[in-house]
Amino acid sequence: MSLDLSLTESQQLIQRTAREFAERRVAPRASELDREAAFPEELVRGLAELGLLGVNVRQEFGGAEAGALAYSLAMTEIARACASTAVTMAVTNMVGEVIQAFGDDAQRAHHLPLLTSGAHLTGAFALSEPAVGSDAAKLTTIARRDGDTYVLDGQKQWITNGAHAGVIVVWARTGGPGPRGISCFLVERGAAGLVVGRAEDKHGLRGSNTVPLTFDACRVPASCRLGEEGVGFRIAMMALDGGRIGIASQSIGIATAGLEAATRYAKERVAFGRPLAEHQAVQFMLADSAAELDAARMLTWRAATLKDRGDRFTQEASMAKLYASEAANRVCNRAMQVLGGYGYVRDFPVERHLRDVRITTIYEGTSEIQRMVIARGLLE
Ligand SMILES: Cc1cc2nc3c(=O)[nH]c(=O)nc-3n(C[C@H](O)[C@H](O)[C@H](O)COP(=O)(O)OP(=O)(O)OC[C@H]3O[C@@H](n4cnc5c(N)ncnc54)[C@H](O)[C@@H]3O)c2cc1C
């Protein structure tokens, strides 16, 4: 591929819009959202007003239609201010894109304007189950066909936005074992038989909502099926390819905030008669972080650019997600080291960044799963 690192005007506009909103509205609330484990409802409505709940959704459905790279830039800006708000936005964008790509005309016309306008508030993506995470092809939730309806029974686990979503994309088994027996459904908020469980008490991302969902004879019209029977797993994998660009971008945003905090602090704090920033060991920590963050950004922009061009990007998205999430963890860890004791207390945001960044090597495919995807591509 040819290499052009310049951003188009519309990409720069989305980046500026997200940065301005993040600095003015999101950053001032991040610490409180974390402390109180409060869902950022007002901020989600603000994101909707700016087109940031459907960055890569077509304008006819209320989206910004700005592409995957623009989405990555926006996600990084929001995550730099608040990782919880960012993941809420990420999953909603992912649901919008999945409906746009695989929905029929009626599903698109109904759900996409509700998602992009914030009327649905958020979307949710329900693949994981209590006994099945990485090995999603073994999921056990059942969808039984009954006339012109399906009846869903089973449990989902760790569902981001689950208590606040107007629409939940749910994966369930309509056929035999393995990936070809899986289909996908759009279940709306308040569906009879959908029970939202208690929100998880998490290590980080405390302002985001993560809940188990129970489907207890939850009956939905057959028109809620997304795609044909048996293609659900393929839909999930394609959605996750795009989602991984989002999580790589989120990682970069959190780590950028960590590096900025460490750099500021290193210039102010004096030890052994000079600012920390004049001690070479501290400079090297900052330099390693800056270099790793730039490498993460390049991998992520490459994956997003391939997606924008309509090329295959599965491998590149996994490389971006693997590298960016692991690097972001190192960057936030070093940031805490630079702050010393002050890094370890809640008065400074670095402590929150380190808790928030930890999830990025786990969700939307752990680092081990990304390595499996990359190796499969190498060896095929
Ligand atoms: C805050 C949060 C939000 C989430 N949001 C969502 C959501 O919105 N929707 C959703 O569907 N899911 C969501 N998840 C679930 C998340 O995607 C899973 O936790 C993740 O995929 C890992 O699955 P698991 O937890 O079952 O771990 P497991 O699959 O049990 O894995 C445990 C460990 O074993 C390793 N491992 C597993 N298999 C292999 C292998 N073959 N080779 C080497 N190592 C292996 C894993 O890498 C990991 O280190 C969320 C999770 C959290 C914590």
The ligand as a MOL file (V3000), in Angstrom:
LIG
                    3D

  0  0  0     0  0            999 V3000
M  V30 BEGIN CTAB
M  V30 COUNTS 53 58 0 0 0
M  V30 BEGIN ATOM
M  V30 1 C -15.4520 -4.6050 30.9530 0
M  V30 2 C -15.7840 -5.6530 29.9260 0
M  V30 3 C -16.6100 -5.3340 28.8670 0
M  V30 4 C -16.9480 -6.3100 27.9200 0
M  V30 5 N -17.8530 -5.9980 26.9270 0
M  V30 6 C -18.3300 -6.9950 26.1580 0
M  V30 7 C -19.4210 -6.7520 25.2520 0
M  V30 8 O -19.9310 -5.6400 25.1380 0
M  V30 9 N -19.9010 -7.7940 24.5230 0
M  V30 10 C -19.3790 -9.0490 24.6300 0
M  V30 11 O -19.8710 -9.9410 23.9290 0
M  V30 12 N -18.3420 -9.3110 25.4550 0
M  V30 13 C -17.8120 -8.3170 26.2270 0
M  V30 14 N -16.7760 -8.5710 27.0980 0
M  V30 15 C -16.2170 -9.9080 27.1700 0
M  V30 16 C -14.8110 -10.0010 26.6490 0
M  V30 17 O -14.7950 -9.8560 25.2550 0
M  V30 18 C -14.2260 -11.3490 27.1270 0
M  V30 19 O -13.9840 -11.2000 28.5100 0
M  V30 20 C -12.9840 -11.7360 26.3890 0
M  V30 21 O -13.2910 -12.0570 25.0600 0
M  V30 22 C -12.2840 -12.9480 27.0300 0
M  V30 23 O -13.1810 -13.9710 27.2950 0
M  V30 24 P -13.2530 -14.6330 28.7540 0
M  V30 25 O -13.3300 -13.5320 29.7380 0
M  V30 26 O -14.3270 -15.6390 28.7490 0
M  V30 27 O -11.8460 -15.3240 28.9350 0
M  V30 28 P -11.4290 -16.7990 28.4130 0
M  V30 29 O -11.8520 -16.9900 27.0190 0
M  V30 30 O -11.8930 -17.7770 29.4280 0
M  V30 31 O -9.8590 -16.6780 28.4680 0
M  V30 32 C -9.1340 -16.6610 29.7010 0
M  V30 33 C -7.6480 -16.5700 29.3910 0
M  V30 34 O -7.2550 -17.7040 28.6110 0
M  V30 35 C -6.6650 -17.2630 27.3990 0
M  V30 36 N -7.0150 -18.1760 26.3270 0
M  V30 37 C -8.2390 -18.6350 25.9840 0
M  V30 38 N -8.1590 -19.4500 24.9210 0
M  V30 39 C -6.8490 -19.5070 24.5730 0
M  V30 40 C -6.1170 -20.1750 23.5640 0
M  V30 41 N -6.7250 -20.9300 22.6460 0
M  V30 42 N -4.7810 -20.0000 23.5100 0
M  V30 43 C -4.1570 -19.2150 24.4140 0
M  V30 44 N -4.7920 -18.5490 25.3940 0
M  V30 45 C -6.1170 -18.6990 25.4680 0
M  V30 46 C -7.2430 -15.8850 27.1510 0
M  V30 47 O -6.4110 -15.1230 26.2830 0
M  V30 48 C -7.2840 -15.3360 28.5620 0
M  V30 49 O -6.0230 -14.8710 28.9300 0
M  V30 50 C -16.4010 -7.5980 28.0260 0
M  V30 51 C -15.5470 -7.9060 29.0970 0
M  V30 52 C -15.2560 -6.9620 30.0480 0
M  V30 53 C -14.3880 -7.3530 31.2080 0
M  V30 END ATOM
M  V30 BEGIN BOND
M  V30 1 1 1 2
M  V30 2 1 2 3
M  V30 3 2 2 52
M  V30 4 2 3 4
M  V30 5 1 4 5
M  V30 6 1 4 50
M  V30 7 2 5 6
M  V30 8 1 6 7
M  V30 9 1 6 13
M  V30 10 2 7 8
M  V30 11 1 7 9
M  V30 12 1 9 10
M  V30 13 2 10 11
M  V30 14 1 10 12
M  V30 15 2 12 13
M  V30 16 1 13 14
M  V30 17 1 14 15
M  V30 18 1 14 50
M  V30 19 1 15 16
M  V30 20 1 16 17
M  V30 21 1 16 18
M  V30 22 1 18 19
M  V30 23 1 18 20
M  V30 24 1 20 21
M  V30 25 1 20 22
M  V30 26 1 22 23
M  V30 27 1 23 24
M  V30 28 2 24 25
M  V30 29 1 24 26
M  V30 30 1 24 27
M  V30 31 1 27 28
M  V30 32 2 28 29
M  V30 33 1 28 30
M  V30 34 1 28 31
M  V30 35 1 31 32
M  V30 36 1 32 33
M  V30 37 1 33 34
M  V30 38 1 33 48
M  V30 39 1 34 35
M  V30 40 1 35 36
M  V30 41 1 35 46
M  V30 42 1 36 37
M  V30 43 1 36 45
M  V30 44 2 37 38
M  V30 45 1 38 39
M  V30 46 1 39 40
M  V30 47 2 39 45
M  V30 48 1 40 41
M  V30 49 2 40 42
M  V30 50 1 42 43
M  V30 51 2 43 44
M  V30 52 1 44 45
M  V30 53 1 46 47
M  V30 54 1 46 48
M  V30 55 1 48 49
M  V30 56 2 50 51
M  V30 57 1 51 52
M  V30 58 1 52 53
M  V30 END BOND
M  V30 END CTAB
M  END
